[in-house]
Amino acid sequence: MGADLNQRLFSAADNLRSKMDASEYKNYLLGLIFYKYLSDKLLQQVVELADEPINEYDTPDKQVVLYEELLSDEDTKADLIATLVDTLGYDIEPKYLFNVLANQAKQNLFQLNELNNAFNQLSSKYELFSGLFDDVDLHSKKLGSDDQQRNVTITEVLKKLNDVNVLVHKGDVIGDAYEFLISQFASDAGKKAGEFYTPHMVSDMMAQIVTIGQEDKKLFSVFDPTMGSGSLMLNVRNYLTYPESVKYHGQEMNTTTFNLAKMNLILHGVDAEAMNLRNGDTLNKDWPTDEPYMFDSVVMNPPYSAKWSADATFLDDSRFNRYGKLAPKSKADFAFLLHGYYHLKDTGTMAIVLPHGVLFRGAAEGVIRKKLLEDGSIYAVIGMPANLFFGTSIPTTVIILKKNRTSRDVLFIDASNEFVKGKNQNQLSDDNIKKIVSTYKERKDIDKYAHLASFDEIKKNDYNLNIPRYVDTFEEEPPVDMVAVGKETKELRQKKRELEESLFATISTLQVRPEDEAWLQSALEVFDHEK
């Protein structure tokens, strides 16, 4: 299924690639894939509600016929719509269903206005979908200079996406589609992709770590204050005994990306009541401030070394006022970390991805880091390989934080040299992730890989957490066997002499023209001399 989704996305992108920047056309493709999911999910639900055998209604076209029949009966129409809204949270009129519009596209009867009406009806009727399709601008001149050209462009895209079976896709449909688009068109689509998409293998590792010891909680809350596409939050439920009871709390400043996250959660069957999402600036104003505002796990992949106001008034902000200094204006890394940490429960675990500079930079950052270490807040530092994230090749570190610890030691893991080399991006294998997680759990020294540093050791290093200070990965060159080298040199010289003699004998027997005899004799004398 993954290959099929990627192939069709690539093909559909062909119709948009020459018209606009990839960071724009991904919005069209993801928005349409999402709408297709809603449409196909509704039809599947109709077959189930009608108690009809699924094998008799195994295509969207047959399902549409059944849907229209049920709606034509005035006695059942209202109940059917009410049940769909109750179970799915929405309904869609038959004429606006994705495959109905796609069939019109195949017959060149499609009208762009119908798709626009479909988006508007869903967005205005149900608050959950409000603003979700704003980035799918069907009137954009980039789709074509006039309505007819725009109609042609979207017609081709609908036809190519219609055969994608989004309901049987295993995994994260929006996340997988997004990751594929970014990886294929990273030259323009990936400008800042690392800021709002955490590669699945890194997300998976972080999810495993923040759920350790909390797997059996019947109610579990996760918070991502820089949630991007939402995939980092969603991965957490894969390691919980009661995944259906997770509450998701997230904030994202970029409206387009906020909509992407909302789509992602809906695609994963997350109910509206289980979502607490906000489109806003994480640092400039604390959120959430109402209950609940403390969470079982906090996961973050904030924009690296971003700028922020660092206004002096933040020294009175409860998120930052314990640390004596504010993160510098030019590097908000510690501001993001402290914001997330503030919202962590006493029993929870936080994992945040940051550039290595936070481990050793001085000035205000050094003051904040020292206070975190004195409080025992930093539990582990994991060095990741370079070139894992889209849009940046720098190596990153995952910092794990906890509250109310009795010890102030820090586990250092240097996983920077263990990865699978990729063409554009490096990747972590399942074995790479298993080794990191098992090392994290065991919390013991492993030669050239991990070290549990005491607080005194860290203090002696002036609170510098640069990983090479604690994990020595230097490999000594093996000693050179001079006897073997001498023997090999002698053998090579002997072989050279034998080859030269053989060549000399061959040249001596050559038949030459009289005019070349003088030249050959001269060459043989030189050769014999050098030999």
Secondary structure, DSSP 8 states (H G I E B T S, - for coil): -HHHHHHHHHHHHHHHHTTS-HHHHHHHHHHHHHHHHHHHHHHHHHHHHTT--GGGG-SHHHHHHHHHHHHH-HHHHHHHHHHHHHHHS----GGG-HHHHHHHHHTT---HHHHHHHHHHHHHH-GGGTTTTTT--TT-GGG-SSHHHHHHHHHHHHHHHTT--GGG--S-HHHHHHHHHHHHTHHHHTTTGGGT---HHHHHHHHHHHHTTTTT-SSEEEEETT-TTSHHHHHGGGG-S-GGGEEEEEEES-HHHHHHHHHHHHHTT--GGGEEEEES-TTTS----SS---EEEEEE---TT------GGGGGSTTTTTSSS---TT--HHHHHHHHHHTEEEEEEEEEEEEGGGGT--HHHHHHHHHHHHTT-EEEEEE--SS-STT--S-EEEEEE-SS-S---EEEEE-TT--B--SSS-B--HHHHHHHHHHHHHT--BTTTEEEE-HHHHHHTTT---GGGT-----------HHHHHHHHHHHHHHHHHHHHHHHHHHHT----GGGHHHHHHHHHHHHHH-
